[in-house]
Amino acid sequence: MRIDYVINKVAQTHRGQSEDAVAQAIHDQLRAVGVVPNGRQIAQYATAISALPQIPPKK
């Protein structure tokens, strides 16, 4: 449940950024909620999130 929350949060804030930046954000936020991150899963999520187009800023 906590992993889903973190992935959704990072997907909204870091989409379209570099894989390294996305992976670091996922890692940091998972650690903050008490989850020990799995490196392989983080890499898969980071690849998918970085491939998403960025959300245009709200006016």
TIVOGU-934847 format. One line per field, with one value per residue: x, y, z of N, C-alpha, C in turn; residue in three letters. Coordinates in nm, 4 decimals, decimal comma, padded with zeros to 6 digits, m for minus. Each point is the difference from the previous one (the first is absolute). Example, Ala and Ser with C-alpha at 12.3 -4.5 7.8 and 13.67 -1.06 7.14 Angstrom:
BEGIN
n.X <- (01,3190;m00,0350)
n.Y <- (m00,5690;00,1050)
n.Z <- (00,7800;m00,0720)
ca.X <- (m00,0890;00,0820)
ca.Y <- (00,1190;00,1190)
ca.Z <- (00,0000;00,0060)
c.X <- (00,0900;m00,0770)
c.Y <- (00,1200;00,1090)
c.Z <- (00,0000;00,0730)
residuo <- (ALA;SER)
END
This chain:
BEGIN
n.X <- (00,0828;00,1019;00,0368;m00,1250;m00,0151;00,1179;m00,0266;m00,1243;00,0484;00,0982;m00,0943;m00,0594;00,1008;00,0387;m00,1193;00,0648;00,0368;00,1278;00,0389;00,1193;m00,0544;m00,0686;00,1041;00,0712;m00,0955;m00,0121;00,1308;00,0152;m00,1023;00,0481;00,1247;m00,0564;m00,0628;00,1289;00,0181;00,0559;00,0564;m00,0611;00,1307;m00,0294;m00,0874;00,0875;00,0932;m00,0848;m00,0336;00,1291;00,0239;m00,1032;00,0314;00,1282;m00,0630;m00,0671;m00,0948;00,0654;m00,0524;m00,0776;00,0650;m00,0610;m00,1021)
n.Y <- (m00,1185;00,0017;m00,1127;m00,0422;00,0419;m00,0511;m00,1109;00,0061;00,0273;m00,0881;m00,0824;00,0664;m00,0153;m00,1199;m00,0106;m00,0708;m00,0174;00,0169;m00,1185;00,0579;00,1116;m00,0720;m00,0768;00,1107;00,0611;m00,1067;m00,0145;00,1312;00,0024;m00,1090;00,0457;00,1119;m00,0904;m00,0320;00,0159;m00,1211;00,0904;m00,0558;m00,0085;m00,1269;m00,0015;00,0648;m00,0763;m00,1001;00,0393;00,0225;m00,1120;m00,0581;00,0514;m00,0240;m00,1071;00,0315;00,0592;00,1142;00,0230;00,0646;00,1117;00,0041;00,0560)
n.Z <- (00,0000;00,0864;m00,0612;m00,0105;00,1243;00,0332;m00,0684;00,0450;00,1188;m00,0136;m00,0441;00,0975;00,0855;m00,0425;m00,0540;m00,0938;00,1263;00,0261;m00,0465;00,0031;m00,0458;m00,0878;m00,0301;00,0038;m00,0686;m00,0782;m00,0104;m00,0114;m00,0830;m00,0600;00,0099;m00,0432;m00,0752;00,0131;m00,1312;00,0076;m00,0808;m00,1024;m00,0183;m00,0248;00,1009;00,0749;m00,0553;00,0183;00,1216;00,0260;m00,0666;00,0595;00,1180;m00,0256;m00,0485;00,1101;m00,0699;00,0082;00,1191;m00,0868;00,0292;00,1180;m00,0657)
ca.X <- (m00,0828;00,0872;00,0772;m00,0905;m00,0138;00,1248;00,0164;m00,0957;00,0445;00,1179;m00,0442;m00,0594;00,0941;00,1290;m00,0125;00,0746;00,1358;00,0959;m00,0228;00,0738;m00,0744;m00,1224;00,0394;00,0400;m00,1221;m00,0712;00,0796;m00,0099;m00,1358;m00,0279;00,0699;m00,0698;m00,1202;00,0403;00,0087;00,1337;m00,0199;00,0597;00,0672;m00,0494;m00,1333;00,0149;00,0472;m00,1120;m00,0920;00,0664;m00,0012;m00,1366;m00,0400;00,0769;m00,0486;m00,1276;00,0138;m00,0175;m00,1310;00,0147;m00,0327;m00,1363;m00,0050)
ca.Y <- (00,1185;00,1173;00,0064;00,0574;00,1429;00,0688;m00,0050;00,0946;00,1354;00,0307;00,0040;00,1306;00,1100;m00,0178;m00,0601;00,0668;00,0325;m00,1078;m00,1214;00,0117;00,0896;m00,0695;m00,1095;00,0578;00,0463;m00,1193;m00,0560;00,0872;00,0019;m00,1314;m00,0050;00,0899;m00,0663;m00,1222;m00,1147;m00,0228;m00,0080;m00,1050;00,0710;m00,0390;00,0573;00,1451;00,0261;m00,0201;00,1127;00,1221;m00,0027;00,0274;00,1360;00,0973;m00,0025;00,0713;00,1437;00,0868;00,0634;00,1452;00,0725;00,0529;00,1446)
ca.Z <- (00,0000;00,0067;m00,1250;m00,1004;00,0298;m00,0370;m00,1458;m00,0578;00,0342;m00,0820;m00,1397;m00,0259;00,0217;m00,0668;m00,1334;m00,1053;00,0439;m00,0232;00,0785;00,1264;00,0892;00,0397;00,0888;00,1285;00,0666;00,0473;00,1092;00,1174;00,0547;00,0581;00,1287;00,0924;00,0522;00,0673;m00,0901;m00,0540;m00,1452;m00,0816;m00,1088;m00,1327;m00,0173;m00,0132;m00,1362;m00,0920;00,0183;m00,0462;m00,1464;m00,0456;00,0358;m00,0778;m00,1381;m00,0078;m00,0301;00,1149;00,0144;m00,0147;00,1241;00,0100;m00,0215)
c.X <- (00,0878;00,0805;m00,0850;m00,0138;00,1226;00,0168;m00,0954;00,0422;00,1184;m00,0384;m00,0616;00,1018;00,1271;m00,0100;00,0750;00,1411;00,0915;m00,0296;00,0696;m00,0752;m00,1265;00,0331;00,0390;m00,1218;m00,0787;00,0714;m00,0167;m00,1385;m00,0406;00,0659;m00,0728;m00,1258;00,0317;00,0043;00,1433;m00,0156;00,0729;00,0568;m00,0539;m00,1386;00,0069;00,0429;m00,1139;m00,1002;00,0606;m00,0001;m00,1381;m00,0399;00,0760;m00,0454;m00,1326;00,0225;m00,0240;m00,1386;00,0201;m00,0390;m00,1424;00,0029;m00,0809)
c.Y <- (00,1257;00,0160;00,0629;00,1502;00,0776;00,0041;00,0986;00,1444;00,0419;00,0095;00,1354;00,1128;m00,0097;m00,0573;00,0826;00,0389;m00,1200;m00,1186;00,0087;00,0861;m00,0684;m00,1116;00,0522;00,0472;m00,1185;m00,0575;00,0819;m00,0060;m00,1350;m00,0125;00,0856;m00,0643;m00,1372;m00,1241;m00,0113;m00,0221;m00,1175;00,0692;m00,0309;00,0592;00,1509;00,0345;m00,0147;00,1152;00,1286;00,0082;00,0380;00,1450;00,1032;00,0048;00,0739;00,1470;00,0817;00,0608;00,1499;00,0715;00,0534;00,1505;00,0684)
c.Z <- (00,0000;m00,1284;m00,1095;00,0188;m00,0465;m00,1510;m00,0670;00,0245;m00,0879;m00,1474;m00,0350;00,0077;m00,0839;m00,1416;m00,1038;00,0395;m00,0239;00,0911;00,1352;00,1006;00,0516;00,0994;00,1385;00,0785;00,0566;00,1221;00,1278;00,0641;00,0582;00,1369;00,1040;00,0589;00,0602;m00,0852;m00,0496;m00,1500;m00,0641;m00,1245;m00,1380;m00,0263;m00,0162;m00,1416;m00,1014;00,0094;m00,0567;m00,1524;m00,0527;00,0273;m00,0827;m00,1454;m00,0161;m00,0380;00,1270;00,0012;m00,0164;00,1288;m00,0033;m00,0112;00,1063)
residuo <- (MET;ARG;ILE;ASP;TYR;VAL;ILE;ASN;LYS;VAL;ALA;GLN;THR;HIS;ARG;GLY;GLN;SER;GLU;ASP;ALA;VAL;ALA;GLN;ALA;ILE;HIS;ASP;GLN;LEU;ARG;ALA;VAL;GLY;VAL;VAL;PRO;ASN;GLY;ARG;GLN;ILE;ALA;GLN;TYR;ALA;THR;ALA;ILE;SER;ALA;LEU;PRO;GLN;ILE;PRO;PRO;LYS;LYS)
END
